[in-house]
Amino acid sequence: DAAAFALEISGDSMSPLYRDGDRIIVDPTARDFRRGDRVVVRTAGGEVMAKELVRLSADTVELASLNPDFPGRTLARKDVAWMARILWASQ
């Protein structure tokens, strides 16, 4: 996909699946998200996070960290600038 791009993981909220320094390839053109998808979300405030999609409704995006030491996040859809599916990770 010509629109795909790479990001580097910073932090350990998705450990042990993605570790600090891993590189991921994301697909910003994905629109058919499903529960369990690993995604990158950028908020309207500029925060970027890699999480697992728990639920996507008309009003909210519910996300989970794989590392139990980090809480999940629930964001209003209006506060999400974009969301991209993770396609691949270097490990």
RODRENZA-49592 format. One line per field, with one value per residue (C-alpha): x, y, z; residue number from 0. Coordinates in nm, 2 decimals, decimal comma, padded with zeros to 4 digits, m for minus. Layout:
% RODRENZA-49592
px c(X:...)
py c(Y:...)
pz c(Z:...)
k c(NUM:...)
This chain:
% RODRENZA-49592
px c(00,00:00,15:m00,01:00,14:00,42:00,64:00,65:00,88:00,73:00,82:00,73:00,60:00,22:00,20:00,47:00,54:00,39:00,55:00,86:01,03:01,22:01,02:00,91:00,56:00,40:00,05:m00,22:m00,39:m00,65:m00,81:m01,18:m01,32:m01,18:m01,27:m01,25:m00,90:m00,72:m00,39:m00,41:m00,23:m00,45:m00,36:m00,57:m00,68:m00,43:m00,14:m00,10:m00,01:m00,06:m00,05:m00,33:m00,57:m00,92:m01,18:m01,49:m01,57:m01,91:m02,06:m01,94:m01,64:m01,32:m01,23:m00,87:m00,67:m00,31:m00,16:00,05:m00,17:00,03:m00,12:m00,49:m00,71:m00,84:m01,18:m01,18:m01,46:m01,46:m01,45:m01,11:m00,96:m00,77:m00,69:m00,67:m00,45:m00,43:m00,09:00,01:00,35:00,61:00,99:01,08)
py c(00,00:00,33:00,51:00,28:00,42:00,32:00,43:00,34:00,22:00,42:00,29:m00,04:m00,02:m00,29:m00,51:m00,80:m00,79:m00,46:m00,34:00,00:00,05:m00,19:m00,05:m00,10:m00,05:00,10:00,13:00,47:00,38:00,10:00,17:m00,17:m00,19:m00,50:m00,58:m00,71:m00,51:m00,36:00,01:00,34:00,63:01,00:01,23:01,58:01,70:01,53:01,22:00,90:00,56:00,20:m00,01:m00,29:m00,20:m00,31:m00,14:00,12:00,29:00,60:00,81:00,64:00,44:00,20:00,09:m00,16:m00,19:m00,54:m00,47:m00,50:m00,23:00,03:00,12:00,12:00,44:00,55:00,84:01,04:00,98:01,36:01,36:01,10:01,27:00,94:00,57:00,32:m00,06:m00,21:m00,44:m00,56:m00,52:m00,57:m00,78)
pz c(00,00:m00,11:00,19:00,45:00,67:00,96:01,32:01,61:01,94:02,24:02,59:02,71:02,72:02,45:02,59:02,54:02,19:02,09:02,28:02,31:01,98:01,76:01,43:01,30:00,96:00,97:00,71:00,73:00,47:00,67:00,74:00,84:01,20:01,41:01,78:01,85:01,57:01,68:01,59:01,62:01,72:01,70:01,91:01,81:02,08:01,91:02,14:01,94:02,09:01,98:02,14:02,08:01,97:02,22:02,08:01,82:01,84:01,68:01,97:02,13:02,06:02,34:02,35:02,56:02,65:02,63:02,93:03,24:03,42:03,19:03,19:02,88:02,72:02,60:02,36:02,21:01,83:01,79:01,97:01,73:01,45:01,28:01,34:01,14:01,16:01,24:00,95:01,05:01,33:01,34:01,65)
k c(0:1:2:3:4:5:6:7:8:9:10:11:12:13:14:15:16:17:18:19:20:21:22:23:24:25:26:27:28:29:30:31:32:33:34:35:36:37:38:39:40:41:42:43:44:45:46:47:48:49:50:51:52:53:54:55:56:57:58:59:60:61:62:63:64:65:66:67:68:69:70:71:72:73:74:75:76:77:78:79:80:81:82:83:84:85:86:87:88:89:90)
